[in-house]
Amino acid sequence: MKTYKIALLPGDGIGRDVTEAAKAVLEKAAARSGFSFAASSYPWSCDYYLEHGSMMPANGIETLSSFDAILLGAVGWPRKVPDSVSLHGLLLPIRKAFVQYANIRPHRLLPGVQGPLRSENFDILCIRENTEGEYSGAGGRVHQGTDSEVAVETSIFTRKGVERILRFGFEQARARRGKLASVTKSNAQRYSMVFWDEITQRLSAEYPDVEVTSYHIDAMAARMVMAPDSLDVVVASNLFGDILTDLGAAIQGGLGFAASANINPDRSAPSMFEPVHGSAPDIAHLGIANPIAAIWSGAMMLEHLGETAAAAKVMAAIEATTARGIGSVPGKDRTDAITSAVLSALD
């Protein structure tokens, strides 16, 4: 029997609850499909930071490197640790160390879920560059606390980084409906974003079967609201992709359905899968967090591991659950009730 080594990082707040829910569903799906998981959990979180002075130990990356995949719950607790510390202390180092340059976020309405728009026929796959761009971390502050203080944040776009994420987007579009939307702000950012547009245009010649359209970020934000069914694959830089995917989550009914994957496409290091609803401190420990996004992220993990039949079973169980009205309305059902319904649907 094939056994996959999985690292669990429940993290903060509701991350612990939804990770436990996803783990239960994944283990049952694995048992029904003839493979298993060997899961190891690590308490790296804001609480860990307060106790140890770091979000993870010095050998954290080395520890994670031996796993087949990572399942993350949520990171952050602003009242305890600034987000700039928690994000740069755990999530971003993992993405960069393991070259998880493709952040994948699916946006579509699940059965029984009512989105805020009239359109129900959209199915958007957002591909976000995940390791450079606006989140490169290049910059600094000088003369702090004085009237002369200066803060500099430099976006870094490399030809290799831009080309590989665009090529990944083209391949995804080719496997779906053959439409790619590339998002920049090249009318205002005349160096980095013009650079991105030029690479998009050059690569498009290699994919004549893919219809390519370039949008400015503001126009794309409007299109996602006004005509989401016109979009297929959307590829954007780190910052623009981050913003658009939260908009996409709102269109699909809320952050409780926002699944994601941080992919290392050449599989030279583990990929990481996470719901992107955050730690939600206001509802932590209340047992009312929606675990659908975490379970959906787990299905994406199964897909990445090559267990496509098991991934399909988990997605079918999610859809059967929301179609019954369980987990389809934010705040209506408890975490354990939604989890139990998905587990039952697997039968």
Secondary structure as UniProt FT lines:
FT   STRAND          2..11
FT   TURN            13..14
FT   HELIX           15..33
FT   STRAND          35..41
FT   HELIX           46..52
FT   TURN            58..59
FT   HELIX           60..64
FT   TURN            65..66
FT   STRAND          69..74
FT   TURN            78..80
FT   HELIX           83..86
FT   HELIX           87..91
FT   HELIX           92..97
FT   TURN            98..99
FT   STRAND          102..108
FT   TURN            111..112
FT   STRAND          123..129
FT   STRAND          133..142
FT   TURN            144..145
FT   TURN            147..148
FT   STRAND          150..156
FT   HELIX           159..175
FT   TURN            176..177
FT   STRAND          179..184
FT   TURN            186..188
FT   TURN            190..191
FT   HELIX           192..204
FT   TURN            205..206
FT   TURN            208..209
FT   STRAND          211..216
FT   HELIX           217..226
FT   HELIX           228..230
FT   STRAND          233..236
FT   HELIX           238..251
FT   TURN            252..253
FT   HELIX           255..257
FT   STRAND          259..263
FT   TURN            265..266
FT   STRAND          271..275
FT   TURN            281..287
FT   HELIX           292..305
FT   HELIX           308..323
FT   TURN            324..325
FT   TURN            330..332
FT   HELIX           335..345
//
